[in-house]
Amino acid sequence: MIGNTMQHINLRPEKPADIRGQVVVLGYFDGVHTAHRHLIELARARADESGTGVMVWTFSYLSKSGKGSLTTRDEKTELFRTYGVDSVVFEDFSDFRDLDGETFFTRYIADRLSPSAILCGYNFRFGRGAAWGASELSSLSQASSVPCIVADEFTIDGKTVSSTAIRDLLAAGDTEAANRMLGYEYSVTSEIEHGKMIGRTMGIPTINQTVPADKFRPACGVYAVRCGFPETGETYDGVANLGYRPTLSQNRKNITLETHLFGYSGAAYGSVVRTSFLKKIRDEIRFPDKTSLSEQIRKDEETAFRYFKDFADEKN
């Protein structure tokens, strides 16, 4: 019996989104990175030829490592919309995790969606224990008279783009390489919280955020960041510390994101902010006193200022 927890979201309200007969792209899509975008573009071309729509089929699944995902469900949905997907189906992983590959394909894909074509990445896995792969999917599709397109490995800078590779880069603090693989700036979105006002007493006011538990956290350290306020559309450059503030606290479990925004003077507690990580400036270290910390923060500001100036010069 098919689970009833499926959610079908129409991303193009201006036109109807039929759940059947679409070009269906399969995958988990953590990060919706450049390789995923390439796959979606292939599906878009196929759909335009046949006059159908592009549907992404994906599922809910928590990271086995417990370190969170690159993208939340809402972030995935918005990226799908941006990249030309017409609708998305979210399934509950627990509904089909114990099914063999053939049963999964028949129940959840062939019978339920009746796709006009199927696309997946070369490393797509499915079925109990992830025992089935892209070649088995092609065979099952052929038996059902459904065209199946398997996208080849996608590389940037000579390296294979994958969600695992991106997490490894973020964990190493290489946000620039991670962002190239993503095709956008990695970010954390959460509300501004009340802090201890320590930065303000040092003449360096900050906005304080917590990284959501289901979101992958980059390496601790000091970063050049860009913060956007969705409610107002305002954007500010800044310098942020992601970590437990070893000069001020010994609680290594209390990881916070504190950002000093250039040219911002508000408080906006409770406002939602999207903080994008552009470049890691240095590791988080402990200083002997607040004065030393303050002096280093000023140096970090200068480093971030130079980064943004160079970044603007490159764009011009």
Phi, psi and omega in degrees: 000133180284136178297156183253023182262008179297141174234124179252120184246122176276117181270354180234080184302339183287349178219150182294148180241100178282135181285343182250151173081013182265167169281116189254128177253125185256141175159172176272327173062040176290118182099335186041058187274189186297326177292320176296318180297320177300317179298317179295322178296322175298318179294321180298317179297318179296317181294321180295326178293322185263355179074024178249189180250170177256124177242131172264128173254123181216187186208162177274135182197132179267144180302130178297332181285345183075010183264004176089170182257160178290327181228139173283170179300317180295321179295317177302311183301317181293321178294319175303315180299315181299324185268012170094015177282141181271325178204162180223140175249122174256124176249156175274119184304325183295341180290332187229005186300333184261005180277146172289164186300319182293317179296317178302311182299314183296312185286312191268336183250296186297306184286318187282320186254337183042059187292150174279337175196159180233139175232147174206168176278162183300335184254019179294134178234149179203172180083165183307126181070015182053039186279347180252148182229196185298323180294320177294323178297318178299318180295315179296320179295317180299319179295335179263007180061035177246122178300139179232126179247125179251118181285139178287170175305137182247129185237153172223134182056032178077008182240141180294130178277126177204161178297322179297316179298321180292317177298320179297319179294316179295321179293335178268358179084006181270073183291330181295315178292321178298317181293327176295320178291322179292321186088008177198176183272127179296137186216164174235130179243122178197172182282151172286129182249163174287130176254197181264007176063017182294319178299321181295321179292340178266004181079017181228074183297146181229158165260144187242132179226162172245136176287123181306146185298331182268008182251134179296134182258125176295174178300142176296149180155189180255132186230149162280127186228166172231128183246131178243140177255099184304327184292328183248344183082002180287147177225136180227141169278159180189182176234133188233148172248120175253114181163200184252009177057069187299336178288332186249346184210151176250005182274096184291346180273345182268077182273125179232164176243110183244124187236129171265116183267131180286121177083011181251134183235004183275182176245306172054039178302135181091345177288147178274134180231138174256114182256117182259133181269116184260312181206134175280128182270316180195169174286161174280126181228163179264134178254157184292335181199173182295327180298314178297320178298314180299319179296321180291323179298321177299320177295321178297321177302314180298319178297317179294319177303314180296321179299312182293326176295313179296322180296317180293322180295322180295322181291329180276000000 
